[in-house]
Amino acid sequence: MRAYRSKLSLPWGRLAVGAGVMLTGSAILNLVSSIPAAATVNCSASPAPHVNLKGCDLVGANFSNANLSNANFTDANLSDANFSGDRTGANLSHAKFSHANLTNANFDFANLSNANLSDANLTNANLSANLSHAKFSHANLSDAYIKDSFSNANFSDANLSDTILIVSASHAKFSHANFTDANFSDGFVAIYSSFTGANFTGANLSSAILGFHDSYTDATWTGATCPDGTNSNNDGHTCVNNGA
């Protein structure tokens, strides 16, 4: 069997698109013109799906209730930006925020499902949002406020020190996440989630509901307040048998 081949030569070449199929001339141009081009960076562009705001200075920008699905905010400065809304918030599904500065950003009610916030700075950000399948690996979430339910989110190697977490997590990945001095006391539920290698030093887990098929292999519990109210230092330096 001959291997599938695709050859493109413009403007008047030939395009082999499959066995026994050959396009020439204007048919090639029509096919190529139907392929969407990648959006160019435009820091003055109006909010819209697929908008490219990579590296833009957008301090204090107001994106309340905007539809920004698949938008590119990579490396952008979005400190104090507003993505919130009245019961709905901005649609940021599949948006890219990697390495963005989101200090003090407000995502209240926003949709961040499948968004990429890897290596982003979310210090003091309000993440009361839909975080389903969102990626926070290596992100800085210190002093952030996270309140909502999410599944399959990835916080691997994230810094969540001093973070307030009021969430319900299902199949979430917190492997090697830093929860130093984080506050889980106001309501945190985790089931089937991975905390492998996570650091809970000084964290307050009182009243948190953990342990439903969760993994805590190699987690650090120094000085943590366990879900049953005891101190991990008095429980063999672990909370695994004390509510986790």
ChimeraX commands (.cxc) that place a marker at each C-alpha (Angstrom):
marker #1 position 0.00,0.00,0.00 radius 0.5
marker #1 position 1.36,3.44,-0.93 radius 0.5
marker #1 position 1.72,5.89,1.92 radius 0.5
marker #1 position -0.71,8.82,2.06 radius 0.5
marker #1 position 0.91,11.95,0.66 radius 0.5
marker #1 position -0.14,15.56,0.70 radius 0.5
marker #1 position 1.66,18.04,-1.51 radius 0.5
marker #1 position 0.83,21.72,-1.81 radius 0.5
marker #1 position 2.27,24.07,-4.41 radius 0.5
marker #1 position 0.81,27.53,-4.94 radius 0.5
marker #1 position -0.55,29.30,-6.84 radius 0.5
marker #1 position -0.87,26.97,-9.82 radius 0.5
marker #1 position 0.50,23.70,-8.54 radius 0.5
marker #1 position -1.30,20.54,-7.62 radius 0.5
marker #1 position -2.69,19.34,-4.31 radius 0.5
marker #1 position -3.05,15.63,-3.62 radius 0.5
marker #1 position -5.66,15.29,-0.86 radius 0.5
marker #1 position -6.18,11.56,-0.93 radius 0.5
marker #1 position -5.86,8.45,-2.99 radius 0.5
marker #1 position -7.08,9.21,-6.52 radius 0.5
marker #1 position -8.08,12.80,-5.68 radius 0.5
marker #1 position -6.24,15.74,-7.21 radius 0.5
marker #1 position -7.10,19.44,-6.98 radius 0.5
marker #1 position -5.65,22.09,-9.27 radius 0.5
marker #1 position -5.83,25.83,-9.90 radius 0.5
marker #1 position -8.72,27.74,-8.29 radius 0.5
marker #1 position -9.83,24.68,-6.34 radius 0.5
marker #1 position -6.59,24.85,-4.36 radius 0.5
marker #1 position -7.09,28.54,-3.63 radius 0.5
marker #1 position -10.65,27.93,-2.45 radius 0.5
marker #1 position -9.47,25.16,-0.15 radius 0.5
marker #1 position -6.62,27.19,1.34 radius 0.5
marker #1 position -8.79,30.28,1.86 radius 0.5
marker #1 position -11.18,28.21,3.93 radius 0.5
marker #1 position -8.43,27.42,6.50 radius 0.5
marker #1 position -8.65,30.00,9.36 radius 0.5
marker #1 position -5.47,32.01,9.86 radius 0.5
marker #1 position -4.02,32.51,13.31 radius 0.5
marker #1 position -5.08,35.83,14.80 radius 0.5
marker #1 position -2.31,38.42,14.99 radius 0.5
marker #1 position -1.59,40.27,18.22 radius 0.5
marker #1 position -3.80,43.35,18.57 radius 0.5
marker #1 position -3.72,44.98,22.00 radius 0.5
marker #1 position -6.58,47.30,21.02 radius 0.5
marker #1 position -8.89,44.56,19.81 radius 0.5
marker #1 position -12.41,44.32,21.20 radius 0.5
marker #1 position -13.15,41.28,23.38 radius 0.5
marker #1 position -14.07,38.33,21.17 radius 0.5
marker #1 position -13.44,34.60,20.87 radius 0.5
marker #1 position -9.91,33.73,19.63 radius 0.5
marker #1 position -8.68,37.32,20.15 radius 0.5
marker #1 position -4.88,37.50,20.44 radius 0.5
marker #1 position -3.74,39.72,23.32 radius 0.5
marker #1 position -0.44,37.99,23.90 radius 0.5
marker #1 position 2.00,40.16,25.86 radius 0.5
marker #1 position -0.38,43.12,26.04 radius 0.5
marker #1 position -0.48,45.61,28.93 radius 0.5
marker #1 position -4.07,45.29,30.14 radius 0.5
marker #1 position -3.79,46.46,33.74 radius 0.5
marker #1 position -7.25,47.06,35.20 radius 0.5
marker #1 position -9.04,46.02,31.99 radius 0.5
marker #1 position -12.75,45.30,32.25 radius 0.5
marker #1 position -13.80,42.06,30.55 radius 0.5
marker #1 position -16.96,41.60,32.58 radius 0.5
marker #1 position -19.36,39.12,30.89 radius 0.5
marker #1 position -17.23,39.10,27.72 radius 0.5
marker #1 position -16.97,36.05,25.46 radius 0.5
marker #1 position -13.23,35.35,25.29 radius 0.5
marker #1 position -13.24,31.64,24.60 radius 0.5
marker #1 position -9.93,30.48,23.10 radius 0.5
marker #1 position -8.45,33.96,23.64 radius 0.5
marker #1 position -4.67,34.25,23.97 radius 0.5
marker #1 position -3.47,36.20,27.04 radius 0.5
marker #1 position -0.05,34.53,27.23 radius 0.5
marker #1 position 2.52,36.81,28.94 radius 0.5
marker #1 position -0.07,39.60,29.24 radius 0.5
marker #1 position -0.19,41.98,32.22 radius 0.5
marker #1 position -3.74,41.60,33.56 radius 0.5
marker #1 position -3.23,42.72,37.14 radius 0.5
marker #1 position -6.49,44.10,38.61 radius 0.5
marker #1 position -8.39,42.94,35.51 radius 0.5
marker #1 position -12.10,42.19,35.86 radius 0.5
marker #1 position -13.48,38.99,34.33 radius 0.5
marker #1 position -16.48,38.78,36.63 radius 0.5
marker #1 position -20.17,39.16,35.93 radius 0.5
marker #1 position -23.66,38.93,37.30 radius 0.5
marker #1 position -24.11,35.18,37.86 radius 0.5
marker #1 position -22.34,34.33,34.62 radius 0.5
marker #1 position -19.04,36.17,34.26 radius 0.5
marker #1 position -16.71,36.09,31.29 radius 0.5
marker #1 position -16.47,33.03,29.07 radius 0.5
marker #1 position -12.78,32.08,29.16 radius 0.5
marker #1 position -13.08,28.45,28.19 radius 0.5
marker #1 position -9.91,27.17,26.49 radius 0.5
marker #1 position -8.26,30.59,26.96 radius 0.5
marker #1 position -4.46,30.80,27.34 radius 0.5
marker #1 position -3.06,32.65,30.37 radius 0.5
marker #1 position 0.32,30.97,30.71 radius 0.5
marker #1 position 2.95,33.27,32.29 radius 0.5
marker #1 position 0.34,36.06,32.55 radius 0.5
marker #1 position 0.30,38.51,35.48 radius 0.5
marker #1 position -3.15,38.11,37.04 radius 0.5
marker #1 position -2.41,39.67,40.41 radius 0.5
marker #1 position -5.67,40.83,42.05 radius 0.5
marker #1 position -7.69,39.70,39.01 radius 0.5
marker #1 position -11.38,39.02,39.57 radius 0.5
marker #1 position -12.84,35.86,37.99 radius 0.5
marker #1 position -16.06,35.81,40.01 radius 0.5
marker #1 position -18.56,33.53,38.16 radius 0.5
marker #1 position -16.24,33.28,35.12 radius 0.5
marker #1 position -15.96,30.13,33.02 radius 0.5
marker #1 position -12.32,28.97,33.04 radius 0.5
marker #1 position -13.01,25.41,31.95 radius 0.5
marker #1 position -10.08,23.96,30.01 radius 0.5
marker #1 position -8.17,27.24,30.38 radius 0.5
marker #1 position -4.37,27.16,30.62 radius 0.5
marker #1 position -3.04,29.21,33.55 radius 0.5
marker #1 position 0.29,27.41,33.85 radius 0.5
marker #1 position 3.06,29.57,35.36 radius 0.5
marker #1 position 0.60,32.45,35.78 radius 0.5
marker #1 position 0.83,34.84,38.74 radius 0.5
marker #1 position -2.57,34.70,40.46 radius 0.5
marker #1 position -1.54,36.29,43.74 radius 0.5
marker #1 position -4.62,37.56,45.60 radius 0.5
marker #1 position -6.87,36.64,42.66 radius 0.5
marker #1 position -10.55,35.81,43.09 radius 0.5
marker #1 position -11.11,32.42,41.46 radius 0.5
marker #1 position -14.75,31.83,42.35 radius 0.5
marker #1 position -15.17,30.33,38.91 radius 0.5
marker #1 position -15.72,27.18,36.88 radius 0.5
marker #1 position -12.26,25.58,36.97 radius 0.5
marker #1 position -13.14,22.26,35.37 radius 0.5
marker #1 position -10.11,20.81,33.53 radius 0.5
marker #1 position -8.20,24.08,34.02 radius 0.5
marker #1 position -4.38,23.88,34.20 radius 0.5
marker #1 position -2.59,25.68,37.05 radius 0.5
marker #1 position 0.70,23.81,36.99 radius 0.5
marker #1 position 3.55,25.93,38.44 radius 0.5
marker #1 position 1.13,28.85,38.93 radius 0.5
marker #1 position 1.46,31.19,41.91 radius 0.5
marker #1 position -1.88,31.22,43.76 radius 0.5
marker #1 position -0.62,32.61,47.06 radius 0.5
marker #1 position -3.32,34.55,48.93 radius 0.5
marker #1 position -5.84,33.64,46.22 radius 0.5
marker #1 position -9.49,32.93,46.96 radius 0.5
marker #1 position -10.85,29.77,45.34 radius 0.5
marker #1 position -14.52,28.99,45.78 radius 0.5
marker #1 position -16.37,26.62,43.47 radius 0.5
marker #1 position -16.55,23.02,42.41 radius 0.5
marker #1 position -14.18,21.70,39.78 radius 0.5
marker #1 position -13.13,18.39,38.38 radius 0.5
marker #1 position -9.90,17.25,36.72 radius 0.5
marker #1 position -8.15,20.57,37.37 radius 0.5
marker #1 position -4.34,20.38,37.47 radius 0.5
marker #1 position -2.53,22.28,40.25 radius 0.5
marker #1 position 0.68,20.26,40.02 radius 0.5
marker #1 position 3.67,22.18,41.45 radius 0.5
marker #1 position 1.46,25.22,42.06 radius 0.5
marker #1 position 2.06,27.57,44.99 radius 0.5
marker #1 position -1.15,27.84,47.04 radius 0.5
marker #1 position 0.42,29.21,50.21 radius 0.5
marker #1 position -1.97,31.34,52.31 radius 0.5
marker #1 position -4.74,30.52,49.85 radius 0.5
marker #1 position -8.35,30.27,51.01 radius 0.5
marker #1 position -9.97,27.23,49.42 radius 0.5
marker #1 position -13.72,26.66,49.58 radius 0.5
marker #1 position -14.13,24.09,46.86 radius 0.5
marker #1 position -15.29,20.64,45.94 radius 0.5
marker #1 position -12.62,18.77,44.01 radius 0.5
marker #1 position -13.19,15.61,42.03 radius 0.5
marker #1 position -10.34,13.83,40.23 radius 0.5
marker #1 position -8.19,16.97,40.64 radius 0.5
marker #1 position -4.39,16.84,40.52 radius 0.5
marker #1 position -2.55,18.62,43.34 radius 0.5
marker #1 position 0.67,16.60,43.08 radius 0.5
marker #1 position 3.63,18.53,44.55 radius 0.5
marker #1 position 1.40,21.58,45.13 radius 0.5
marker #1 position 2.52,23.96,47.88 radius 0.5
marker #1 position -0.29,24.46,50.43 radius 0.5
marker #1 position 1.95,26.06,53.09 radius 0.5
marker #1 position -0.29,27.95,55.57 radius 0.5
marker #1 position -3.28,27.52,53.23 radius 0.5
marker #1 position -6.72,27.73,54.81 radius 0.5
marker #1 position -9.10,24.86,54.04 radius 0.5
marker #1 position -11.23,25.37,57.15 radius 0.5
marker #1 position -14.23,27.03,55.53 radius 0.5
marker #1 position -15.13,24.01,53.46 radius 0.5
marker #1 position -12.98,21.81,51.25 radius 0.5
marker #1 position -14.12,18.49,49.82 radius 0.5
marker #1 position -11.81,16.24,47.81 radius 0.5
marker #1 position -12.61,12.85,46.29 radius 0.5
marker #1 position -10.48,10.71,43.98 radius 0.5
marker #1 position -7.87,13.48,43.92 radius 0.5
marker #1 position -4.07,13.28,43.99 radius 0.5
marker #1 position -2.03,15.14,46.61 radius 0.5
marker #1 position 1.14,13.12,45.99 radius 0.5
marker #1 position 4.15,15.05,47.29 radius 0.5
marker #1 position 1.99,18.03,48.31 radius 0.5
marker #1 position 3.23,20.32,51.09 radius 0.5
marker #1 position 0.64,20.99,53.82 radius 0.5
marker #1 position 3.08,22.63,56.25 radius 0.5
marker #1 position 1.11,24.87,58.63 radius 0.5
marker #1 position -2.11,24.39,56.65 radius 0.5
marker #1 position -5.47,24.56,58.40 radius 0.5
marker #1 position -7.53,21.56,57.32 radius 0.5
marker #1 position -10.00,21.67,60.18 radius 0.5
marker #1 position -13.47,20.68,59.00 radius 0.5
marker #1 position -12.15,19.81,55.53 radius 0.5
marker #1 position -13.52,16.58,54.08 radius 0.5
marker #1 position -10.66,14.56,52.62 radius 0.5
marker #1 position -9.75,10.95,52.14 radius 0.5
marker #1 position -12.34,9.60,49.74 radius 0.5
marker #1 position -9.93,7.57,47.61 radius 0.5
marker #1 position -7.43,10.45,47.62 radius 0.5
marker #1 position -3.68,9.86,47.34 radius 0.5
marker #1 position -1.28,11.50,49.83 radius 0.5
marker #1 position 1.92,9.58,49.05 radius 0.5
marker #1 position 5.02,11.55,50.22 radius 0.5
marker #1 position 2.91,14.51,51.34 radius 0.5
marker #1 position 4.40,16.81,54.02 radius 0.5
marker #1 position 2.18,17.61,57.02 radius 0.5
marker #1 position 4.48,19.52,59.41 radius 0.5
marker #1 position 2.45,21.65,61.84 radius 0.5
marker #1 position -0.79,21.13,59.93 radius 0.5
marker #1 position -4.17,21.21,61.63 radius 0.5
marker #1 position -5.88,17.98,60.59 radius 0.5
marker #1 position -9.57,17.69,59.65 radius 0.5
marker #1 position -10.35,16.25,63.09 radius 0.5
marker #1 position -8.78,19.31,64.76 radius 0.5
marker #1 position -5.60,17.60,65.98 radius 0.5
marker #1 position -2.08,18.73,65.14 radius 0.5
marker #1 position -0.14,16.59,62.67 radius 0.5
marker #1 position 2.96,16.89,64.85 radius 0.5
marker #1 position 1.11,14.88,67.48 radius 0.5
marker #1 position -0.22,12.40,64.93 radius 0.5
marker #1 position 3.03,11.03,63.56 radius 0.5
marker #1 position 3.52,14.06,61.30 radius 0.5
marker #1 position 0.58,13.13,59.12 radius 0.5
marker #1 position -3.14,13.72,58.81 radius 0.5
marker #1 position -3.79,10.54,56.87 radius 0.5
marker #1 position -5.34,8.83,59.89 radius 0.5
marker #1 position -6.96,11.97,61.23 radius 0.5
marker #1 position -9.51,12.88,58.64 radius 0.5
marker #1 position -7.36,12.81,55.52 radius 0.5
marker link #1:1,2 radius 0.2
marker link #1:2,3 radius 0.2
marker link #1:3,4 radius 0.2
marker link #1:4,5 radius 0.2
marker link #1:5,6 radius 0.2
marker link #1:6,7 radius 0.2
marker link #1:7,8 radius 0.2
marker link #1:8,9 radius 0.2
marker link #1:9,10 radius 0.2
marker link #1:10,11 radius 0.2
marker link #1:11,12 radius 0.2
marker link #1:12,13 radius 0.2
marker link #1:13,14 radius 0.2
marker link #1:14,15 radius 0.2
marker link #1:15,16 radius 0.2
marker link #1:16,17 radius 0.2
marker link #1:17,18 radius 0.2
marker link #1:18,19 radius 0.2
marker link #1:19,20 radius 0.2
marker link #1:20,21 radius 0.2
marker link #1:21,22 radius 0.2
marker link #1:22,23 radius 0.2
marker link #1:23,24 radius 0.2
marker link #1:24,25 radius 0.2
marker link #1:25,26 radius 0.2
marker link #1:26,27 radius 0.2
marker link #1:27,28 radius 0.2
marker link #1:28,29 radius 0.2
marker link #1:29,30 radius 0.2
marker link #1:30,31 radius 0.2
marker link #1:31,32 radius 0.2
marker link #1:32,33 radius 0.2
marker link #1:33,34 radius 0.2
marker link #1:34,35 radius 0.2
marker link #1:35,36 radius 0.2
marker link #1:36,37 radius 0.2
marker link #1:37,38 radius 0.2
marker link #1:38,39 radius 0.2
marker link #1:39,40 radius 0.2
marker link #1:40,41 radius 0.2
marker link #1:41,42 radius 0.2
marker link #1:42,43 radius 0.2
marker link #1:43,44 radius 0.2
marker link #1:44,45 radius 0.2
marker link #1:45,46 radius 0.2
marker link #1:46,47 radius 0.2
marker link #1:47,48 radius 0.2
marker link #1:48,49 radius 0.2
marker link #1:49,50 radius 0.2
marker link #1:50,51 radius 0.2
marker link #1:51,52 radius 0.2
marker link #1:52,53 radius 0.2
marker link #1:53,54 radius 0.2
marker link #1:54,55 radius 0.2
marker link #1:55,56 radius 0.2
marker link #1:56,57 radius 0.2
marker link #1:57,58 radius 0.2
marker link #1:58,59 radius 0.2
marker link #1:59,60 radius 0.2
marker link #1:60,61 radius 0.2
marker link #1:61,62 radius 0.2
marker link #1:62,63 radius 0.2
marker link #1:63,64 radius 0.2
marker link #1:64,65 radius 0.2
marker link #1:65,66 radius 0.2
marker link #1:66,67 radius 0.2
marker link #1:67,68 radius 0.2
marker link #1:68,69 radius 0.2
marker link #1:69,70 radius 0.2
marker link #1:70,71 radius 0.2
marker link #1:71,72 radius 0.2
marker link #1:72,73 radius 0.2
marker link #1:73,74 radius 0.2
marker link #1:74,75 radius 0.2
marker link #1:75,76 radius 0.2
marker link #1:76,77 radius 0.2
marker link #1:77,78 radius 0.2
marker link #1:78,79 radius 0.2
marker link #1:79,80 radius 0.2
marker link #1:80,81 radius 0.2
marker link #1:81,82 radius 0.2
marker link #1:82,83 radius 0.2
marker link #1:83,84 radius 0.2
marker link #1:84,85 radius 0.2
marker link #1:85,86 radius 0.2
marker link #1:86,87 radius 0.2
marker link #1:87,88 radius 0.2
marker link #1:88,89 radius 0.2
marker link #1:89,90 radius 0.2
marker link #1:90,91 radius 0.2
marker link #1:91,92 radius 0.2
marker link #1:92,93 radius 0.2
marker link #1:93,94 radius 0.2
marker link #1:94,95 radius 0.2
marker link #1:95,96 radius 0.2
marker link #1:96,97 radius 0.2
marker link #1:97,98 radius 0.2
marker link #1:98,99 radius 0.2
marker link #1:99,100 radius 0.2
marker link #1:100,101 radius 0.2
marker link #1:101,102 radius 0.2
marker link #1:102,103 radius 0.2
marker link #1:103,104 radius 0.2
marker link #1:104,105 radius 0.2
marker link #1:105,106 radius 0.2
marker link #1:106,107 radius 0.2
marker link #1:107,108 radius 0.2
marker link #1:108,109 radius 0.2
marker link #1:109,110 radius 0.2
marker link #1:110,111 radius 0.2
marker link #1:111,112 radius 0.2
marker link #1:112,113 radius 0.2
marker link #1:113,114 radius 0.2
marker link #1:114,115 radius 0.2
marker link #1:115,116 radius 0.2
marker link #1:116,117 radius 0.2
marker link #1:117,118 radius 0.2
marker link #1:118,119 radius 0.2
marker link #1:119,120 radius 0.2
marker link #1:120,121 radius 0.2
marker link #1:121,122 radius 0.2
marker link #1:122,123 radius 0.2
marker link #1:123,124 radius 0.2
marker link #1:124,125 radius 0.2
marker link #1:125,126 radius 0.2
marker link #1:126,127 radius 0.2
marker link #1:127,128 radius 0.2
marker link #1:128,129 radius 0.2
marker link #1:129,130 radius 0.2
marker link #1:130,131 radius 0.2
marker link #1:131,132 radius 0.2
marker link #1:132,133 radius 0.2
marker link #1:133,134 radius 0.2
marker link #1:134,135 radius 0.2
marker link #1:135,136 radius 0.2
marker link #1:136,137 radius 0.2
marker link #1:137,138 radius 0.2
marker link #1:138,139 radius 0.2
marker link #1:139,140 radius 0.2
marker link #1:140,141 radius 0.2
marker link #1:141,142 radius 0.2
marker link #1:142,143 radius 0.2
marker link #1:143,144 radius 0.2
marker link #1:144,145 radius 0.2
marker link #1:145,146 radius 0.2
marker link #1:146,147 radius 0.2
marker link #1:147,148 radius 0.2
marker link #1:148,149 radius 0.2
marker link #1:149,150 radius 0.2
marker link #1:150,151 radius 0.2
marker link #1:151,152 radius 0.2
marker link #1:152,153 radius 0.2
marker link #1:153,154 radius 0.2
marker link #1:154,155 radius 0.2
marker link #1:155,156 radius 0.2
marker link #1:156,157 radius 0.2
marker link #1:157,158 radius 0.2
marker link #1:158,159 radius 0.2
marker link #1:159,160 radius 0.2
marker link #1:160,161 radius 0.2
marker link #1:161,162 radius 0.2
marker link #1:162,163 radius 0.2
marker link #1:163,164 radius 0.2
marker link #1:164,165 radius 0.2
marker link #1:165,166 radius 0.2
marker link #1:166,167 radius 0.2
marker link #1:167,168 radius 0.2
marker link #1:168,169 radius 0.2
marker link #1:169,170 radius 0.2
marker link #1:170,171 radius 0.2
marker link #1:171,172 radius 0.2
marker link #1:172,173 radius 0.2
marker link #1:173,174 radius 0.2
marker link #1:174,175 radius 0.2
marker link #1:175,176 radius 0.2
marker link #1:176,177 radius 0.2
marker link #1:177,178 radius 0.2
marker link #1:178,179 radius 0.2
marker link #1:179,180 radius 0.2
marker link #1:180,181 radius 0.2
marker link #1:181,182 radius 0.2
marker link #1:182,183 radius 0.2
marker link #1:183,184 radius 0.2
marker link #1:184,185 radius 0.2
marker link #1:185,186 radius 0.2
marker link #1:186,187 radius 0.2
marker link #1:187,188 radius 0.2
marker link #1:188,189 radius 0.2
marker link #1:189,190 radius 0.2
marker link #1:190,191 radius 0.2
marker link #1:191,192 radius 0.2
marker link #1:192,193 radius 0.2
marker link #1:193,194 radius 0.2
marker link #1:194,195 radius 0.2
marker link #1:195,196 radius 0.2
marker link #1:196,197 radius 0.2
marker link #1:197,198 radius 0.2
marker link #1:198,199 radius 0.2
marker link #1:199,200 radius 0.2
marker link #1:200,201 radius 0.2
marker link #1:201,202 radius 0.2
marker link #1:202,203 radius 0.2
marker link #1:203,204 radius 0.2
marker link #1:204,205 radius 0.2
marker link #1:205,206 radius 0.2
marker link #1:206,207 radius 0.2
marker link #1:207,208 radius 0.2
marker link #1:208,209 radius 0.2
marker link #1:209,210 radius 0.2
marker link #1:210,211 radius 0.2
marker link #1:211,212 radius 0.2
marker link #1:212,213 radius 0.2
marker link #1:213,214 radius 0.2
marker link #1:214,215 radius 0.2
marker link #1:215,216 radius 0.2
marker link #1:216,217 radius 0.2
marker link #1:217,218 radius 0.2
marker link #1:218,219 radius 0.2
marker link #1:219,220 radius 0.2
marker link #1:220,221 radius 0.2
marker link #1:221,222 radius 0.2
marker link #1:222,223 radius 0.2
marker link #1:223,224 radius 0.2
marker link #1:224,225 radius 0.2
marker link #1:225,226 radius 0.2
marker link #1:226,227 radius 0.2
marker link #1:227,228 radius 0.2
marker link #1:228,229 radius 0.2
marker link #1:229,230 radius 0.2
marker link #1:230,231 radius 0.2
marker link #1:231,232 radius 0.2
marker link #1:232,233 radius 0.2
marker link #1:233,234 radius 0.2
marker link #1:234,235 radius 0.2
marker link #1:235,236 radius 0.2
marker link #1:236,237 radius 0.2
marker link #1:237,238 radius 0.2
marker link #1:238,239 radius 0.2
marker link #1:239,240 radius 0.2
marker link #1:240,241 radius 0.2
marker link #1:241,242 radius 0.2
marker link #1:242,243 radius 0.2
marker link #1:243,244 radius 0.2
view
